[in-house]
C-alpha cells in the first residue's frame, strides 16, 4: 500500500469516527430536549452555546482556524436544536407531511383537486345585471359552472372603478341562481365576510390582501371554500404561510391561485411563475389554480399560458370574459369577448383532454 493510500485509509477511518461521534452527540441532544420539554425550559440556550464556543477556542490546536471550527460547530448546534423539535409538530397544516392525500374542494358538484381540470371564468368587475347574464349564458353553453366576478375591487388608483359592492354581490347571486352557477368573488374587509356568505359560494382573497392576517383569520372561521391568491411579491413560503393562517382556524377548503408575481419584466402585467404550480402541488395538499389574465394582462397570451398551466398540472385555469371589453369599467385590454372566449375554450379544452386524456369540465 502506497503512502497516499495509507493516508486516505486514515481519512476514511477518521470520517467514520466523526460520524459515530456526531450521531452520539445527536442522541444526547435529543435526550436534553426531552428533559427541557418536561421542565418547561426553552430549547435554545445561548449561554450554553457561548460556553461551548469558548471551550472550542480554548482547546483548538489547529490546523483549522478557531473561527472555522466554530462555524462548523454552529451548524452542528443548529442541527441538534432541530433534532430536539417534534417533526410532526413543525410541519405546516397545509403541508404533505400533515396530509399526504390531496384536498378536494367541492363547489356545486365541481370537485377541484381530484385530477379533473376546470375552468373559472367571468368578468373582471360586475357592472350590470345584463353584463353578468351574458357572460353566464356563454359559460353555460360551454358547460362551465364556476363563475368569477368582482363586486369589491381593490384598485391601485383611488379614482378607478371600485366595484358595486353589495349590489354587485346581489347581481352575481341572482344570475348564478338563474343559470346554475357557483360564484367566486373577492372580499376586502373582514366586516363584509358575514354578509358575503349569503351571496358567494367561494370567498376570494386577492393578491393585495394575501398577508392581511385579520382577513385570513376571519376566512378561516367561515365554512365556505377560500380562493387565496399569491401576493404581488410573495415567496412560495409566504404564500403557504398565508394559507396556514386560514387552515389554522379550522377551514381546510382552500384553493391556491398563482397569478403572477412582480419582477423587472414589463412585457406582461406580471410574471407568471409557472414552476410554482408543481412546487405547491408537491409541498401542499391543496388544489392550485392559475389566473392567466392577471399574470399576463394580454389577451394574446391567455391561451398559451393556459396550455402551460394545464400541462404542468394546474387544477383549474382562471380568465376574464366581458361581453364588450372596449367599454369595460376595469382592465378592458385583458378581457376576452364572447367569441374569443368560445375559441379559447375550444382550444384549451382540446389541449387539456390531449394532455390528461381524462374528461375536462
C-alpha positions in Angstrom: 0.0 0.0 0.0 1.4 3.4 -1.0 1.7 6.3 1.4 -1.1 8.1 -0.3 -3.4 5.1 0.0 -2.5 4.8 3.7 -3.4 8.4 4.4 -6.7 8.1 2.5 -7.4 5.0 4.6 -6.8 7.1 7.8 -9.1 9.8 6.4 -11.9 7.3 5.8 -11.4 5.8 9.3 -11.4 9.2 11.0 -14.5 10.3 9.0 -16.4 7.3 10.3 -15.3 8.0 13.8 -16.5 11.6 13.4 -19.8 10.3 12.1 -20.2 8.0 15.0 -19.5 10.7 17.5 -21.8 13.1 15.6 -24.7 10.7 15.9 -23.9 10.0 19.5 -24.0 13.8 20.2 -27.3 14.0 18.3 -28.8 11.4 20.6 -27.6 13.2 23.7 -29.1 16.4 22.3 -32.5 14.6 21.8 -32.4 13.4 25.5 -31.6 17.0 26.6 -34.6 18.2 24.5 -36.9 15.8 26.2 -35.8 16.9 29.7 -36.2 20.5 28.8 -39.7 19.9 27.5 -40.6 18.1 30.7 -39.2 21.0 32.7 -40.8 23.6 30.5 -37.4 25.1 29.6 -36.7 26.8 26.3 -34.7 24.5 24.0 -32.3 27.2 22.7 -29.8 28.2 25.3 -27.4 31.0 24.1 -25.4 30.9 27.3 -24.6 27.2 26.9 -23.8 27.8 23.2 -21.3 30.5 24.1 -19.8 28.2 26.7 -19.2 25.6 24.0 -17.7 28.2 21.6 -15.3 29.3 24.4 -14.4 25.6 25.0 -13.6 25.1 21.3 -11.4 28.2 21.3 -9.6 27.1 24.4 -8.8 23.5 23.1 -8.4 24.0 19.4 -4.8 23.2 18.5 -5.1 23.5 14.7 -4.5 23.2 11.8 -8.0 24.6 11.4 -8.5 28.2 12.4 -10.7 28.6 15.5 -13.3 30.6 13.6 -13.5 27.8 11.0 -14.1 25.1 13.7 -16.7 27.3 15.4 -18.5 27.8 12.1 -18.7 24.0 11.7 -20.0 23.5 15.2 -22.5 26.3 14.7 -24.1 24.1 12.1 -24.0 21.1 14.4 -25.7 23.2 17.2 -28.4 24.2 14.8 -29.0 20.7 13.6 -29.1 19.5 17.2 -31.7 22.1 18.1 -33.8 20.9 15.1 -33.5 17.3 16.4 -35.0 18.4 19.7 -38.2 19.5 18.0 -41.0 17.2 17.1 -41.0 17.0 13.3 -44.7 16.3 13.2 -45.4 19.5 15.2 -43.2 21.6 13.0 -44.9 20.6 9.8 -47.5 23.1 8.5 -51.1 22.0 8.3 -51.1 22.8 4.6 -48.1 20.5 4.0 -48.0 17.0 2.6 -46.3 15.9 5.9 -49.5 16.6 7.7 -51.8 15.3 5.0 -50.3 13.2 2.2 -53.6 12.9 0.2 -55.0 15.7 -1.9 -57.6 18.1 -0.5 -60.6 18.2 -2.8 -62.8 21.3 -2.7 -66.3 20.7 -3.9 -68.2 23.6 -5.4 -71.7 23.0 -6.9 -70.7 19.5 -7.7 -67.4 20.6 -9.3 -64.5 18.8 -7.4 -61.3 20.9 -7.6 -58.2 18.9 -6.8 -59.5 15.4 -7.8 -57.4 15.2 -11.0 -60.0 16.7 -13.3 -59.1 20.1 -14.6 -61.6 23.0 -14.6 -62.1 26.5 -16.0 -63.1 29.5 -13.9 -64.4 32.4 -16.0 -66.2 35.7 -15.6 -66.0 39.4 -15.8 -63.2 41.4 -14.0 -65.9 43.5 -12.3 -69.6 43.3 -12.0 -71.1 46.3 -13.9 -74.7 45.4 -14.5 -77.1 42.5 -14.5 -77.2 42.3 -18.3 -73.3 42.2 -18.5 -73.1 39.3 -16.0 -76.1 37.5 -17.5 -74.5 37.4 -21.0 -71.2 36.0 -19.6 -73.1 33.4 -17.6 -75.1 32.3 -20.6 -71.9 31.9 -22.6 -70.3 29.9 -19.8 -73.4 27.7 -19.5 -73.2 26.9 -23.2 -69.6 25.7 -22.6 -70.7 23.6 -19.7 -69.0 25.7 -17.1 -70.3 26.4 -13.6 -67.6 28.3 -11.8 -68.0 32.0 -12.3 -65.7 34.7 -11.0 -66.7 38.4 -10.7 -65.6 41.3 -8.7 -68.0 43.3 -6.6 -65.4 44.9 -4.4 -62.4 46.0 -6.5 -59.0 46.9 -4.8 -57.5 49.4 -7.3 -54.1 51.0 -7.4 -55.6 54.4 -8.1 -58.4 55.7 -5.7 -60.1 57.2 -8.8 -60.6 54.0 -10.6 -63.8 52.0 -10.5 -64.0 50.4 -7.1 -66.9 48.0 -7.8 -70.6 48.0 -7.0 -70.1 46.4 -3.6 -73.1 44.7 -2.1 -75.2 45.5 -5.2 -72.6 43.6 -7.2 -72.9 40.6 -5.0 -76.7 40.6 -5.3 -76.4 40.7 -9.1 -73.9 37.8 -9.1 -76.2 35.7 -6.9 -79.3 36.4 -9.0 -77.6 35.4 -12.2 -76.0 32.4 -10.5 -79.3 31.1 -9.3 -80.9 31.7 -12.8 -78.1 29.9 -14.7 -76.9 27.3 -12.2 -73.6 28.9 -11.4 -71.3 29.0 -8.4 -69.9 32.4 -7.6 -66.3 33.3 -6.7 -65.9 36.9 -5.5 -63.3 38.8 -3.6 -63.9 40.2 -0.1 -61.6 43.0 1.1 -62.9 43.8 4.6 -63.3 41.3 7.4 -66.5 43.1 8.4 -68.0 42.2 5.0 -67.4 38.5 5.3 -70.6 37.5 7.1 -72.8 39.4 4.6 -70.9 37.9 1.6 -71.7 34.4 2.8 -75.3 34.8 1.7 -74.2 35.6 -1.9 -70.9 33.9 -2.6 -70.0 30.2 -2.9 -66.2 30.7 -2.8 -64.6 33.7 -1.0 -61.6 35.1 -2.9 -58.8 36.8 -1.0 -56.8 38.8 -3.5 -53.1 39.3 -4.0 -53.1 42.6 -2.2 -54.7 41.0 0.8 -52.6 37.8 0.9 -51.0 39.0 4.2 -54.0 40.8 5.6 -53.8 38.5 8.6 -57.0 39.6 10.2 -58.9 38.9 7.0 -57.2 35.5 6.7 -58.3 34.6 10.3 -61.9 35.5 9.6 -61.7 33.5 6.4 -60.6 30.5 8.4 -63.6 30.8 10.7 -66.2 30.5 7.9 -67.4 27.3 6.4 -67.0 28.3 2.7 -64.2 27.5 0.3 -61.5 30.2 0.1 -59.6 31.0 -3.1 -56.3 32.6 -2.0 -54.2 34.5 -4.5 -50.5 34.8 -4.2 -49.2 38.2 -3.3 -47.6 40.5 -5.8 -44.1 39.9 -4.5 -44.7 36.9 -2.2 -42.4 33.9 -2.0 -43.9 30.5 -2.2 -43.1 30.0 1.5 -45.0 33.3 2.4 -47.9 32.1 0.2 -48.1 28.8 2.1 -48.0 30.6 5.5 -50.9 32.8 4.4 -52.9 29.6 3.7 -51.8 28.3 7.1 -53.5 31.2 8.8 -56.8 30.1 7.2 -56.3 26.4 7.9 -55.2 27.1 11.5 -58.6 28.5 12.2 -60.3 25.3 11.0 -61.1 25.9 7.4 -59.3 23.4 5.1 -61.3 24.2 2.0 -58.6 26.3 0.4 -57.7 26.8 -3.3 -54.3 28.3 -4.0 -54.1 30.7 -7.0 -50.9 31.6 -8.8 -51.5 34.9 -10.6 -48.0 36.1 -11.5 -45.5 38.0 -9.4 -43.9 41.4 -9.8 -40.5 41.3 -11.5 -38.4 43.8 -13.6 -40.1 42.4 -16.8 -42.6 44.8 -18.4 -43.7 42.7 -21.4 -46.5 41.3 -19.3 -48.6 42.8 -16.4 -46.9 40.3 -14.0 -44.5 37.4 -14.5 -46.3 34.0 -14.4 -44.3 31.8 -12.1 -45.4 28.5 -13.7 -42.9 26.5 -11.6 -44.9 27.5 -8.5 -47.7 25.0 -9.6 -45.7 21.8 -9.2 -43.9 23.1 -6.2 -47.2 23.9 -4.4 -48.6 20.6 -5.5 -45.6 18.8 -4.1 -45.3 20.8 -0.9 -49.0 21.2 -0.1 -52.1 19.0 -0.4 -54.2 22.0 -1.6 -55.5 22.4 -5.2 -53.8 25.0 -7.4 -55.3 27.4 -9.9 -53.6 29.6 -12.4 -55.0 33.0 -13.3 -53.8 33.7 -16.8 -55.5 37.0 -17.1 -53.8 38.8 -14.2 -50.5 37.1 -14.7 -50.1 38.3 -18.3 -52.5 41.2 -18.8 -52.6 40.3 -22.5 -55.3 38.5 -24.4 -52.9 37.2 -27.0 -51.1 35.2 -24.2 -54.1 33.7 -22.5 -54.2 30.5 -24.5 -50.5 29.7 -24.5 -50.2 30.3 -20.7 -53.4 28.3 -20.1 -51.9 25.4 -22.0 -48.7 25.7 -19.9 -50.8 25.7 -16.7 -52.8 22.7 -17.8 -49.7 20.8 -19.0 -47.9 21.3 -15.7 -50.8 20.1 -13.6 -52.9 23.0 -12.5 -56.3 22.0 -11.2 -58.0 24.9 -12.9 -57.4 27.9 -15.2 -59.0 31.3 -14.4 -59.5 34.0 -17.0 -61.8 37.0 -17.6 -64.6 37.5 -20.0 -66.7 40.6 -20.9 -69.5 41.0 -23.5 -67.9 44.2 -24.7 -64.3 44.7 -23.3 -63.9 48.0 -25.0 -66.4 49.6 -22.7 -65.4 47.7 -19.5 -65.0 49.8 -16.4 -61.8 47.9 -15.4 -59.0 46.1 -17.2 -60.6 46.3 -20.6 -57.5 45.3 -22.5 -57.1 41.9 -20.9 -60.7 40.6 -21.0 -61.9 38.3 -23.8 -65.2 39.0 -25.6 -67.7 36.1 -26.0 -66.4 34.9 -29.4 -62.8 35.0 -28.1 -63.9 33.1 -25.0 -65.6 30.4 -27.1 -62.5 29.9 -29.2 -60.3 29.9 -26.1 -62.5 27.2 -24.5 -62.4 25.1 -27.7 -58.7 25.1 -27.9 -57.9 24.9 -24.2 -60.3 22.1 -23.6 -58.9 20.1 -26.6 -55.4 20.6 -25.3 -56.3 19.6 -21.7 -58.0 16.4 -23.0 -55.0 15.6 -25.1 -52.6 16.1 -22.2 -54.7 14.5 -19.5 -56.7 12.0 -21.5 -59.5 12.5 -19.0 -62.8 14.4 -19.2 -62.5 18.1 -18.6 -65.3 20.1 -17.1 
